[in-house]
Amino acid sequence: MNFEMELTQCPICEGVERISLHQEGSFQMVRCLSCHFIYLNPRPTHESLLRFYQTYLPEDGLSIQAWEKMMRPVFHRAANRIQKYKTEGCLLDVGAGFGFFLKEMRDRGWEVRGVEISQKAMDYARETLGLTIHPGPLEKVGFPENSFDVVSGFYVVEHLSYPMTFLKECYRILKPRGLLLLRYPHTTPIKNLLHLLGIENRLYDLPAHLSDFFPGMIQWCLEQVGFEKCKHLIGGYTHPEGFGKRLATSFFGNLSEAIFCLSGEKFLFPGVSKTIVAFKK
């Protein structure tokens, strides 16, 4: 589709000085010279993104089930992690998609709600799974303060034009000592390696991904908002379709988990997706 584009300053520190990093087609990722955040600039306008996400997720039944199968290991690990801290309560999943994580938590006895901007995904979650889904974005829903024990977001924060606004809203609607769980990709280390090898790729998934967080950056953002006790995890890995993709994902997923455990949960393998949990004061 055609995107209306806009120039932007750094979404984290509002700095304007930047250097070009990696390009995919006509889309350019840059690095902020002030805070080192990596973001898309120019980026699609808000209206362009809303149109784009109406066709971003799969539509036919087989593709939806394949997506659920792909994400199931990550959802299961996240649910177990949440229940190490809280055994019951009210959970909000932002970017809920088709609602499969909400279903997992509902089956475990939680009260659940979701926020989603894709109408087709909302329809599936509501009509097929019987879930309560609010049309997004989160900041426009208007949940009362201190509403939820847990807020989760799987592969959401990298899609947002204003991630700090999103994190502030998550903080506002969480109860005191509430838990935030975010899953995010960490793509730049692989992009750097493939660039050195001269291998073309579209791993950033531009223009869907508007930024690429690294562990230190996302923890800094959370702490600026007020979150504390941040804990980084590998958090499992997805099971995509296709033998080659599944083999690569399984190899690097198991390798990163092994290194993480052997290092006393200190070393986070660069380039693989990660999970972070944090608590409201």
C-alpha positions as CSV (number, residue, x, y, z in Angstrom):
1,M,0.0,0.0,0.0
2,N,1.0,3.6,-0.4
3,F,2.1,5.3,2.9
4,E,1.9,8.9,3.8
5,M,5.3,9.6,5.5
6,E,6.3,12.1,8.1
7,L,9.7,13.2,9.4
8,T,10.1,12.7,13.2
9,Q,12.4,13.5,16.1
10,C,13.6,10.7,18.4
11,P,10.5,9.2,20.1
12,I,12.5,8.7,23.3
13,C,14.5,11.8,23.9
14,E,13.1,14.1,21.2
15,G,16.6,14.6,19.8
16,V,16.9,15.6,16.2
17,E,20.5,14.6,15.4
18,R,20.7,11.1,13.9
19,I,22.7,8.9,11.6
20,S,21.5,6.5,9.0
21,L,21.7,2.8,10.0
22,H,20.0,0.3,7.8
23,Q,17.7,0.6,4.8
24,E,15.0,-1.8,3.6
25,G,13.6,-0.7,0.2
26,S,12.7,3.0,0.6
27,F,12.5,2.8,4.4
28,Q,15.4,4.0,6.6
29,M,16.3,3.1,10.2
30,V,18.3,5.7,12.0
31,R,20.2,5.9,15.3
32,C,19.6,8.9,17.6
33,L,23.0,10.6,18.4
34,S,21.7,11.6,21.8
35,C,20.2,8.5,23.4
36,H,21.2,5.9,20.7
37,F,17.6,4.8,20.2
38,I,17.0,3.1,16.8
39,Y,13.9,4.2,14.9
40,L,12.3,4.6,11.5
41,N,12.6,8.0,10.0
42,P,10.6,9.2,8.0
43,R,7.8,7.0,9.3
44,P,4.2,6.4,8.2
45,T,1.6,8.7,9.5
46,H,-0.9,7.5,12.2
47,E,-3.7,7.3,9.6
48,S,-1.5,5.3,7.2
49,L,-0.6,2.8,10.0
50,L,-4.3,2.3,11.0
51,R,-5.1,1.4,7.4
52,F,-2.0,-0.8,7.1
53,Y,-2.9,-2.9,10.2
54,Q,-6.3,-3.8,8.9
55,T,-4.6,-6.2,6.6
56,Y,-1.4,-6.9,8.6
57,L,-2.5,-10.1,10.3
58,P,-3.6,-13.3,8.5
59,E,-7.2,-13.7,7.6
60,D,-8.0,-17.3,6.7
61,G,-8.7,-19.9,9.3
62,L,-5.6,-22.1,8.5
63,S,-3.3,-19.1,8.7
64,I,-4.8,-18.0,12.0
65,Q,-4.3,-21.4,13.5
66,A,-0.7,-21.5,12.2
67,W,-0.1,-18.1,13.9
68,E,-1.5,-19.5,17.2
69,K,0.8,-22.6,17.0
70,M,3.7,-20.3,16.2
71,M,3.1,-18.2,19.3
72,R,2.0,-20.9,21.7
73,P,5.4,-21.6,23.3
74,V,6.0,-17.9,24.0
75,F,2.5,-17.4,25.4
76,H,2.9,-20.5,27.7
77,R,6.2,-19.4,29.1
78,A,4.8,-15.9,29.7
79,A,1.8,-17.3,31.5
80,N,4.0,-19.4,33.7
81,R,6.2,-16.3,34.5
82,I,3.2,-14.2,35.4
83,Q,1.9,-16.8,37.8
84,K,5.2,-17.0,39.6
85,Y,4.3,-13.5,40.8
86,K,0.5,-13.4,40.8
87,T,-1.8,-16.4,40.8
88,E,-5.0,-14.6,39.9
89,G,-6.4,-11.2,39.0
90,C,-7.4,-9.0,36.1
91,L,-5.1,-9.0,33.0
92,L,-5.1,-6.7,30.0
93,D,-3.3,-7.8,26.8
94,V,-2.5,-4.9,24.5
95,G,-2.2,-5.8,20.8
96,A,-4.2,-8.9,21.7
97,G,-4.4,-10.0,18.1
98,F,-6.7,-13.0,17.8
99,G,-6.8,-13.4,21.6
100,F,-4.9,-16.6,22.1
101,F,-2.9,-15.3,25.1
102,L,-6.1,-14.0,26.7
103,K,-7.7,-17.4,26.2
104,E,-4.6,-19.1,27.9
105,M,-4.9,-16.8,30.9
106,R,-8.7,-17.1,31.1
107,D,-8.3,-20.9,31.1
108,R,-6.0,-20.4,34.1
109,G,-8.8,-18.6,36.0
110,W,-7.9,-14.9,35.2
111,E,-10.3,-12.2,34.4
112,V,-9.1,-10.9,31.0
113,R,-9.5,-8.1,28.5
114,G,-7.7,-7.0,25.4
115,V,-7.0,-4.0,23.2
116,E,-6.5,-4.4,19.4
117,I,-6.7,-2.1,16.4
118,S,-7.2,-4.8,13.7
119,Q,-11.0,-5.2,13.2
120,K,-10.7,-8.7,11.8
121,A,-8.6,-9.8,14.8
122,M,-11.1,-8.2,17.1
123,D,-14.0,-10.0,15.4
124,Y,-12.2,-13.4,15.7
125,A,-11.4,-12.9,19.4
126,R,-14.9,-11.7,20.2
127,E,-16.9,-14.1,18.1
128,T,-14.8,-17.3,18.1
129,L,-13.2,-17.1,21.6
130,G,-15.8,-15.0,23.4
131,L,-13.4,-12.4,24.7
132,T,-13.8,-8.8,25.6
133,I,-11.7,-6.7,23.2
134,H,-11.6,-2.9,23.2
135,P,-10.7,-1.1,20.0
136,G,-7.3,0.6,20.3
137,P,-5.0,2.3,20.6
138,L,-4.6,1.9,24.4
139,E,-4.3,5.6,25.2
140,K,-7.8,6.2,23.7
141,V,-9.6,3.5,25.6
142,G,-9.6,5.4,28.8
143,F,-9.4,2.7,31.5
144,P,-9.6,4.0,35.1
145,E,-6.4,4.3,37.1
146,N,-5.3,1.2,39.0
147,S,-7.5,-1.2,37.0
148,F,-5.3,-4.2,36.3
149,D,-3.0,-6.6,38.1
150,V,-1.1,-7.4,34.9
151,V,-0.6,-5.6,31.6
152,S,1.0,-7.6,28.8
153,G,2.1,-6.8,25.2
154,F,3.6,-9.2,22.8
155,Y,5.6,-7.7,19.9
156,V,3.7,-4.4,20.3
157,V,6.1,-1.7,21.6
158,E,8.2,-1.8,18.4
159,H,5.1,-0.9,16.4
160,L,4.3,2.3,18.3
161,S,5.0,5.9,17.2
162,Y,5.1,7.1,20.8
163,P,6.4,4.2,23.0
164,M,6.9,6.4,26.1
165,T,3.3,7.5,26.0
166,F,2.3,3.8,25.8
167,L,4.5,2.9,28.8
168,K,3.1,5.8,30.9
169,E,-0.5,4.6,30.2
170,C,0.5,1.0,31.2
171,Y,1.8,2.4,34.4
172,R,-1.3,4.5,35.1
173,I,-3.8,1.7,34.6
174,L,-1.8,-0.9,36.6
175,K,-2.6,-1.4,40.3
176,P,0.2,-0.6,42.8
177,R,2.8,-3.5,42.5
178,G,1.1,-4.5,39.3
179,L,3.2,-6.3,36.7
180,L,4.0,-5.3,33.1
181,L,5.3,-8.0,30.7
182,L,6.6,-7.0,27.3
183,R,7.9,-9.2,24.5
184,Y,10.0,-7.4,21.9
185,P,12.4,-8.2,19.0
186,H,16.1,-7.3,19.1
187,T,17.0,-7.2,15.4
188,T,19.9,-4.8,15.0
189,P,22.7,-7.2,16.0
190,I,21.7,-9.6,13.2
191,K,21.2,-6.7,10.7
192,N,24.7,-5.5,11.5
193,L,26.2,-9.0,10.9
194,L,24.3,-9.6,7.7
195,H,25.3,-6.2,6.4
196,L,29.0,-7.0,7.0
197,L,28.4,-10.3,5.1
198,G,26.6,-8.4,2.3
199,I,23.4,-10.4,2.7
200,E,20.2,-8.5,1.8
201,N,17.3,-9.0,4.1
202,R,14.1,-7.4,5.5
203,L,14.4,-8.5,9.1
204,Y,13.2,-5.1,10.5
205,D,9.9,-5.7,8.8
206,L,9.7,-2.1,7.7
207,P,7.5,-0.1,7.9
208,A,5.6,-2.2,10.4
209,H,8.3,-1.9,13.0
210,L,8.9,1.7,13.9
211,S,11.8,1.0,16.3
212,D,14.2,-1.6,17.6
213,F,14.8,-1.8,21.3
214,F,17.8,-3.3,23.0
215,P,17.6,-4.5,26.7
216,G,19.4,-1.5,28.2
217,M,17.2,0.9,26.3
218,I,13.9,-0.7,27.2
219,Q,14.8,-0.9,30.9
220,W,15.8,2.8,30.9
221,C,12.5,3.7,29.4
222,L,10.6,1.7,32.0
223,E,12.5,3.2,34.8
224,Q,11.9,6.7,33.5
225,V,8.2,6.0,33.7
226,G,8.4,4.7,37.2
227,F,8.7,1.0,36.9
228,E,11.1,-0.9,39.1
229,K,12.5,-4.4,39.6
230,C,13.0,-5.0,35.9
231,K,13.9,-8.5,35.0
232,H,15.1,-9.6,31.5
233,L,14.4,-13.0,30.1
234,I,14.7,-14.9,26.9
235,G,11.2,-16.2,27.4
236,G,11.1,-19.0,24.9
237,Y,11.0,-18.8,21.1
238,T,8.3,-19.0,18.4
239,H,7.6,-22.1,16.1
240,P,7.2,-20.6,12.6
241,E,6.1,-22.6,9.6
242,G,8.7,-23.8,7.2
243,F,11.5,-26.3,8.0
244,G,14.3,-23.7,7.5
245,K,12.8,-21.0,9.7
246,R,11.8,-23.5,12.4
247,L,15.3,-25.0,12.4
248,A,17.0,-21.6,12.7
249,T,14.6,-20.4,15.4
250,S,14.9,-23.6,17.4
251,F,18.7,-23.6,17.2
252,F,19.2,-19.9,18.2
253,G,16.3,-20.1,20.7
254,N,17.8,-23.1,22.6
255,L,21.3,-21.6,22.4
256,S,20.2,-18.3,23.8
257,E,18.3,-20.0,26.6
258,A,21.2,-22.2,27.5
259,I,23.7,-19.3,27.6
260,F,21.2,-17.3,29.6
261,C,20.9,-20.1,32.2
262,L,24.7,-20.9,32.3
263,S,25.5,-17.2,32.8
264,G,23.3,-17.0,35.9
265,E,20.6,-15.2,33.9
266,K,22.9,-12.3,33.1
267,F,23.8,-12.7,29.4
268,L,21.1,-12.0,26.8
269,F,22.1,-13.4,23.4
270,P,22.1,-10.5,20.9
271,G,19.6,-10.7,18.0
272,V,16.9,-13.0,19.5
273,S,13.6,-11.8,20.9
274,K,13.4,-11.1,24.6
275,T,10.9,-10.6,27.4
276,I,11.0,-8.1,30.2
277,V,8.9,-7.9,33.3
278,A,8.7,-4.8,35.6
279,F,6.6,-3.7,38.5
280,K,4.7,-0.6,39.4
281,K,5.9,1.0,42.6
